[in-house]
């Protein structure tokens, strides 16, 4: 059997930047012409994704073994759109946010792109070609462009559910990729897009103190249950002033004690080291006094978490709006004014 012709070394470099994808234009530049591409497709060394776009990995995307699989599944459609549009194309909407590596995006994103010159093209193979004028764009990876975060959010927010949209805005604020003013501008820009009417309340729910989409989802679940947290990422100290850490969600009870809730994500809290660290931290919080600590996982958010918290808060006589979350540390075990005495 004749040995397979080796692929150009540039191919691995280019595809490593493009989620394993390459265009026929790029292959031509590497010397891989139409006839060679045809042979590579027959040999399953290239997988045709759409006209003029190929994947070098024969394994279906959702079956691949990689630590960043979910992020890969979000970024890959963005590159499908850019490569299908050709040099000068602009990633927009959720695709642009995925390329900015914003957290909280839906797992499934459709390829969405503005073709060079803003010319409209009919959709093909699930790729949507937009005609969006007046966008702010920047250069991205060679000959491609990417919409600004503000413009991307304005177009993409109506394509998400509420929890994903709030998680995305939380992450933009938390990472300082966007400011409150940027979100306000995006909201104004979004008013002209289809489906945005239902999103208006969501823009006021963003909170940059949330450190993960999981925490954002937990906050939304509590909000829906009528028990919005009094504080996010509450910094706590013991009576001697020792820093004990930050707690994901917290409620100040009428007797001056705190109900503290930790949300354990599998990627952060599942290692043996993390288990021991979390256990020691919880012991420190409990030993300081003046607090009750509860822990929940992602699977608990829409079920056991709310079902557990609501009766505790109701029995304690808690009601929302009695604590100003100013980000200042609190001391556990300290004598606080009973809210019933106010």
Buried (B, 14 or more C-beta within 10 A) or exposed (E): EEEEEEBEEBBEEBBEEBBBBBBBEBBEEBEBEEEBBEEBEEEEBBBBBBEBBBBBBEEEBEEBEEEEBEBBBBBBBBBBBBBBBBBBBBBBBBBBBBBBEBBBBBEEBBBBBBBBEBEEBEEEEEBBBBEBEEBEBEEBBEBBBBBBBBBBBBBBBBBBEBBBBBBBBBBBBBBEBBEEEBBEBBBEBBEEBEEBEEBEEBBEBBBBBBBBBBBBBBBBBBBEBEBBBBBBBBBBBBEEEEEBBBBBBBBBBBEBBBBBBBBBBEEEBEEEEBEEEBEEBBEBBBEBEBBBBBBBBBEBBBEEBBEBBBEBBEEBEBEBEEBEBEEEEBBBBEEBEEBEEE
